[in-house]
Amino acid sequence: MTISIRLTDEEEERLDSLARRTGRSKSFYVKTALHEYLTDLEDAFAADAAIDAFQAEGRRSRPLSELEAETDR
């Protein structure tokens, strides 16, 4: 699949420079950045869903210090 994006002049120069210095393609870095961003975003949405499910069960979170005090840490 082909996607077009508009970069600022600064972003384009940074990407060009990185590609030249490393011998990798600009596409490689764009795909890598997108992959990392999507992974982080999916993780964040999964965490939100887990918190919502936790709270929907009527459970509450507690500070770590409280849990440590209970286990004599």
C-alpha positions as CSV (number, residue, x, y, z in Angstrom):
1,M,0.0,0.0,0.0
2,T,1.3,3.4,-0.8
3,I,0.6,6.4,1.4
4,S,1.5,10.0,0.8
5,I,2.3,12.3,3.7
6,R,3.4,16.0,3.8
7,L,6.6,16.7,5.8
8,T,7.8,20.0,6.9
9,D,11.1,21.1,5.3
10,E,12.8,20.4,8.6
11,E,11.3,16.9,8.9
12,E,12.3,16.1,5.3
13,E,15.9,17.3,5.9
14,R,16.2,15.3,9.1
15,L,14.9,12.2,7.3
16,D,17.1,12.6,4.3
17,S,20.1,13.2,6.5
18,L,19.4,10.1,8.6
19,A,18.9,8.0,5.5
20,R,22.2,9.2,4.0
21,R,24.2,8.7,7.2
22,T,22.9,5.2,7.8
23,G,22.5,3.9,4.3
24,R,18.9,3.0,5.0
25,S,16.0,4.2,2.9
26,K,13.6,6.9,4.0
27,S,10.8,4.4,3.7
28,F,12.5,2.2,6.2
29,Y,12.5,4.9,8.8
30,V,8.9,6.0,8.1
31,K,7.7,2.4,8.4
32,T,9.8,1.8,11.6
33,A,8.4,5.0,13.2
34,L,4.8,4.1,12.2
35,H,5.2,0.6,13.6
36,E,6.6,1.8,16.9
37,Y,3.8,4.5,17.2
38,L,1.0,2.1,16.4
39,T,2.4,-0.5,18.9
40,D,2.5,2.2,21.6
41,L,-1.0,3.4,20.7
42,E,-2.4,-0.1,20.8
43,D,-0.8,-0.7,24.1
44,A,-2.3,2.5,25.5
45,F,-5.8,1.5,24.3
46,A,-5.4,-2.0,25.7
47,A,-4.4,-0.5,29.1
48,D,-7.4,1.9,29.0
49,A,-9.7,-1.1,28.3
50,A,-8.2,-3.1,31.1
51,I,-8.6,-0.2,33.6
52,D,-12.2,0.3,32.5
53,A,-12.9,-3.5,33.0
54,F,-11.2,-3.4,36.4
55,Q,-13.3,-0.5,37.5
56,A,-16.5,-1.9,36.0
57,E,-16.1,-4.9,38.3
58,G,-16.2,-2.4,41.3
59,R,-12.5,-2.8,42.0
60,R,-10.3,0.1,43.0
61,S,-6.7,0.7,42.5
62,R,-4.3,1.5,45.4
63,P,-1.0,3.3,45.7
64,L,2.1,1.1,45.5
65,S,3.1,2.3,49.0
66,E,-0.1,0.9,50.5
67,L,0.5,-2.5,48.9
68,E,4.1,-2.5,50.0
69,A,3.0,-1.8,53.6
70,E,0.7,-4.8,53.5
71,T,3.5,-7.1,52.5
72,D,6.1,-5.6,55.0
73,R,8.4,-4.4,52.2
